[in-house]
Amino acid sequence: MTTNSSGTTASGGERIDEIDVSAEMQGSFLEYAYSVIYARALPDARDGLKPVQRRILFQMSEMGLRPDRGHVKSARITGEVMGKLHPHGDGAIYDALVRMAQDFTLRVPLVDGHGNFGSLDDGPAAARYTEARMAWPATAMTDGLDEDVVDFVPNYDNQLTQPDVLPAAIPNLLVNGGSGIAVGMATNMAPHNLIEVVGAAKHLLENPGASLEELMEYVPGPDLPSGGTIIGLAGIRDAYASGRGAFKTRARVTTEQLTARKTGLVVTELPYLVGPEKVIEKIKDGVQAKKISGIADVADLTDRKNGLRLVIGIKTGFSPDAVLEQLYKLTPLEDSFSINNVALVDGRPQTLGLRELLRVFLDHRLSVITRRSQYRLDRKRERLHLVDGLLIAILDIDEVIQVIRTSDDGETARTRLQDVFDLSERQAEYILELRLRRLTRFSRLELEREQSQLRAEIAELETLLGDPALVRRVVADELEEVAERFGTPRRTLLTEARPSIATASSSRSSRASAPVLEIADAACRVLLSTTGRAIRVDLGDDAEIVPPRRRSRHDAILAALDTTSRSEIGAVTNLGRLIRFSPVDLPSVPTNSVQLGAGVKIGDYLALANKKERVLGLVSLEADAPIALGTRQGVVKRVTPGGYPNRPDFEVIALKPGDEVVGVAQTDDAAELVFVTTDAQLLHFAAAAVRPQGVAAGGMAGINVSAKARVLFFGAVDPADDLVVATVSSASETLLGADPGRGKVSAFSEFPGKGRATGGVRAHAFLRGEDSLALAWVGAAPPVAVGPDGSIRALPESGARRDASGTPLDGVVGSIGRSL
């Protein structure tokens, strides 16, 4: 073994070179870094595609996988791309193919996928199970490749060529965004709306000195495929100015009444690249860790027909808005997006703002249009050259044929034609290949028309190439066409930042934050209409309910109870049952715009299973006044206050078979209890005449009811009020709702009082054909009548005699109640 002076050692014909390890590592790392940056991770600013994406679209175009043709297996596309253009493994190719087909990833998908291409929570099926073809926008990316609009470079083994960049009629980098991690740098670009980007590009094309503020009038911010809401615009402007910035996105959430007693948050749009399963998992973790309060349940009701629908149930007594702000803070319902606009410009990575991104794309399109026009001009000049030669031959066809027939071979014939008719070599060759059918008079006329058309098109192309303004006009027109074909309305809402309810009063413990999340136990009034609608009116300090100037549907009051929003009150039904409930989840309205039509059906709110059971009144479980009840068979009962069973519901009266409660009131001994029967008998007596009993008692005789009659109305009134009696007569043989009947309103003072368990006095005189009362009501004036559909009905003026027959009504009255 010998060692030479250069530090190399030779032995047995081998040669070993000594190198500096640090220099070798540095050089190898730089080569690797350059390869990752240029050939794999970063998109080109011109077409917005990474090499693998560009190769996929190019190969699909070469395979003829147009949108109007059938799908083919994704595995076949992956194999073709890997074998011819991208030798980096089928996994990377298929992943890129899948991403270009996902409408939740790209704003304008470039691949039309058939099969399971995955979701935000699940990966796609294997390439052998899915099929794909080009989407229509992808054709706009590849149109013109056969017209020398871009340079082609050798593939990895120098056997084929591939485009260095696609013609890209779509500003793909801004529209679809992109992400990638290279060596020492990364890119993360947000998707935008195609129509808005095209508008900005056209403005910059017409006004090269346009400012960023002018461009942002067209592109105010990103437009994410998943929609949602962008909170705060300052970070977006920073990104458009410098290429770096950040913004926050929030889910699109609405508060809905899931059931009569349950409110929920319904999520229909999520932040970009956030899936519903991830949100559900974070909510469950937060609830288990006791960091999130007020959540009853979470259900994912997403389907292909209705799209995303994530339902978050809210516990009773919690404010949906406050719970939502808590979810924004602790779950992916609010997410951050960092913009880092790094892309390749002339093969070098650069950080680009909005103006620079548009400028690079427009320069590329100007180049594409110029090269395409030059290519078409060259082809048309070549064709005109051949047509001119054919016309020369046809004009003197006999001599042409003679020259050809007297020539020894084709080479001689071509040479002689060139000499005799002053033709070029290509013209002469084309004449020799001429078919005899082209020698007709009709063909000559076609050639002359083609010659004129070619000359006009050549002049047009020469004018275009000679005027940069016309080239810019073509670029703008083609961008406008792309926007019309593939543009869609904006999906993402842009808003300025709003203060957070959850963070407005910071807390160190869940107990401290409870007042923020839970609805305050404030004074309120619960109203129940005669049509069965309940509503809560929140009363502030010294607040009074302002009656509406104009009555609306359902505005006849059956019961009103002053309480607090979180108190427990009772609803008494016709089956003699008292149901405990809290009004906290009732729809609430301000004191100056009370409309019972906005309320919820009390039967749905209490989840009454029996359709024949209906609520007759509302009572306080803490008041000292007894609950008074009257039944269909004339029984009266006052329930001893307090000591109610501690159950969700219980019976407050033991009813006889066939009997039911017709009215309920809560009043003291000073009130008058009133019965009205269907045979028009009215009885009123002092409430003190009825001794309070326990809930298990069956009551006592209230009014004597004849065999064919029944109690129609029971209630309690204050003798000091201005009281009236409203009655509506009907005929039992008349179809229900067919005849409005006759109505009457009399002063309550017209009716003398009698003792309990007597028959009462006449309250209405029946005319021929009438035999009963359809409705009766006693209370403070003025009475309010509504139809079966809740619409307001007119009643006669008060002042009729107590035993009068009344006047005909204009419409059918379904119920009568007091005014607000």
PESUL-V410233 format. One record per helix or strand of 2 or more residues. SS is the DSSP state (A for helix, B for strand). FROM is the first residue (numbers start at 1). TO is the last residue. Records with the same first field share a line. If there is no record, write none. Layout:
# PESUL-V410233
SS = FROM-TO / FROM-TO
This chain:
# PESUL-V410233
B = 2-3 / 9-11 / 14-16 / 72-73 / 111-114 / 131-134 / 152-154 / 161-163 / 178-181 / 186-189 / 229-231 / 244-250 / 252-257 / 263-269 / 295-300 / 310-314 / 334-340 / 342-345 / 348-351 / 493-495 / 523-529 / 533-538 / 557-564 / 568-573 / 577-582 / 588-589 / 600-601 / 615-620 / 626-631 / 635-639 / 649-651 / 661-667 / 672-677 / 681-686 / 700-701 / 711-717 / 723-730 / 742-747 / 761-762 / 772-780 / 783-786 / 792-793 / 807-808 / 815-818
A = 21-41 / 51-62 / 74-84 / 90-101 / 136-142 / 145-147 / 172-176 / 194-206 / 212-218 / 234-242 / 276-288 / 320-330 / 354-395 / 397-405 / 410-421 / 425-432 / 436-439 / 441-465 / 468-486 / 501-504 / 510-517 / 583-585 / 596-598 / 602-605 / 687-689 / 748-750
